[in-house]
């Protein structure tokens, strides 16, 4: 997690192929931001895995 003047950035790996960044404003609950980032990474991983198994993602 990185904290900036106006908010936060949480970066998560999505498998070995991608990275996702989730932004939140300065007033956001940081624990919720972490939870949302984790959930977003998990959903993105599922999508990438599904597409990869179809041979659509190189």
Residue pairs with C-beta under 8 A, 6 or more apart in sequence:
1 8
1 9
1 10
1 30
1 33
1 34
2 8
2 9
2 10
2 11
5 26
6 25
6 26
7 23
7 24
7 25
7 26
7 28
8 23
8 24
8 25
8 26
8 28
8 30
8 33
9 21
9 22
9 23
10 21
10 22
10 24
10 33
10 34
10 37
11 19
11 20
11 21
11 22
11 37
12 19
12 20
12 21
12 22
12 37
12 38
12 40
12 41
13 19
13 41
14 20
14 41
14 44
14 45
14 48
15 45
15 48
15 49
17 48
17 52
17 57
18 44
18 48
20 37
20 40
20 41
20 44
22 33
22 36
22 37
22 40
24 30
24 32
24 33
24 36
48 57
51 57
